[in-house]
Amino acid sequence: MVRSKARIDRGTPAERPAVVERQRPSGRRARVARTTKETDISIELNIDGRGDSQIHTGVPFLDHMLEIFARHGFFDLTVQASGDLEVDQHHTVEDIGLALGQTVREALAEKVGIRRFGAAACPLDEALVNAVVDLSGRPFLAYKLRIKQARVGDFDTELVHDFLLAFTNQAAMNLHLHQVQGRNPHHIIEAAFKALARALDEATEIDPRVRGVPSTKGSL
Ligand SMILES: [Mn+2]
C-alpha cells in the first residue's frame, strides 16, 4: 500500500500538536441593523471567524469586495442590504460602510488584549496597495488611491472613498491607504480591500503579551 505524502508529513496522531482552544470560542461578534428611508441594512460580523461570508447588497462589485474583505481578514460576515439603487449606488454603499464600521466597533468592545496596529501590502498583478491601521478610537482616513477610471462595470469608483470614510468614522479607526502603483481600477480596489482586511486582521488579533488595553491613556 502506498502511503500518502500528507500522511507522512503530518505524522501519527500522537505526534501532532494538540489543537489549541481558542481564547474566545464564540468569537467577538456584533450585529447591526440600520433602516432609513434610503436603505435597509443588516450586518453580522465575527472578528474571530474563518473568512466565511454571505453578502447580498444589490451592488455586485461591492459584494465581491466584501467577500474579499471577509476571506482575507478571516472575518465571518453576513451583509443583507436593500437600498434605493434606482437613485444610484451611493446611499447603499455609504450606509453599508457606516453599518460595517459600527459592527467592528461593537465587536471589539473595550479592545482588551488587541494588537491595535496592523499593516499589510497586497499586490494584484500590476497594482500594489499598502494599508496601515490603528484602532485608536480616533477616526482618520488617508485615502491615497489614484483611480483614473470613473467606473468598474456599473460601479462608481469614487464610492470606494465614501465607503471607507463611513467605515473608518464609525469604526473609530485610523486608516492610511496608499496606492504604490496600479493601472486597472478593479485591481487597485481589490488590492486595497485585501490590504485593509489583512491589516485589520492583525490589528484586531489578541496578543497574549498585551495587558489590558494597549494605550498609555488606559482606553482606546
Ligand atoms: Mn476581482
Boltz pocket constraint, residues with backbone or C-beta under 6 A from the ligand:
constraints:
  - pocket:
      binder: B
      contacts: [[A, 64], [A, 186], [A, 190]]
      max_distance: 6.0
